[in-house]
Amino acid sequence: MPDISPTAVIALIAEHHIVESDGPLTPDSDLFAQGLDSLAMMQLMLHLEREFGVRITPTEMTRNHFATATILARWLSHPNRSAA
């Protein structure tokens, strides 16, 4: 299982312009308040799968899992998640 950091998630979001934030994203920034919507969430999922070799099922794509970079990184790095 890859060790995915909040910083790596933020870098991916910034690199691919997933959200357009007025200020810098922090590990605890609310991604939905920063503009993450369903389309952006799908784009982020595809980049996460490609970059980190994880598989995210449609049922796992919830607001709870994608709330912040910290929560997302912790969830994706959890040992009980299966890799792609």
N, C-alpha and C positions, 0 to 999 in steps of 0.2 A: 504494500500500500504506500503510495507516495506521501511524503510529508509536505503538505501544502500550507504555506504561511499566508496570513492576511495580507502581507506586503506583496506577495506574488499575485494574489487575487486582484488587489488594487492596480498593480502594474498591468495586468491583463485587461482590466476594465479601461484603463487610460489608453493603452496601446491601440485598442480596437474601438475607442470612442463609444463605449457601451452606454454611458450616461454623460451628459454635459453638465457638470457641476459648476456652480459659481465660485466655489472655493475648493481647496484641496480635499480629497477624500481621505478619511482616517479609517483605521480598522473598525471603529464603532459607528461610522456614518450610516444612517438609515438609507440603504440603497434605493428604496422606493420613494423616499422623500427627495432623493437626488435625481429622480426621473426614470428609475427602472420600471418598465412596464412589461406586459406579456411578450411583446416582440423582442425587446432588449433582453429579457430573461432567456428566451430561446437562443439568441445570439451568444449570450454569455455561456449558456450550457454547452453549445457547440465548441466554443473556444476552450472551455475547461476540459472537455473530453479530449480534444486534440492535444492540448498542451500537457496535461497531467496523466493521460491514459486512464481516466476514470469513466465509468458509465453511469449516466443519470437517467432514470426511467421517468416517464411522464408523471407517474404518481408521486415521485420524489420532488417534483418541481413545485414547491410550496413557498408561500411567503415566509414561513418560519425558517426554512433552510437557506433562503436567499436574502434574509433581512439585513445583514451586515457582512463585511468581508471576514470578520472574526468568526462569526457563526458559520458562514459558508466554508471557510477553510477547516474549521474544527470538524464539521460534519463530513466533509470530503475525506479528511485524514483519519476518520474513525476506523479502528481495526475491524469492526463488524461490517463495513461496507465492502462490496466486492469490486475488484478492479475490472476494467474492460477486457 
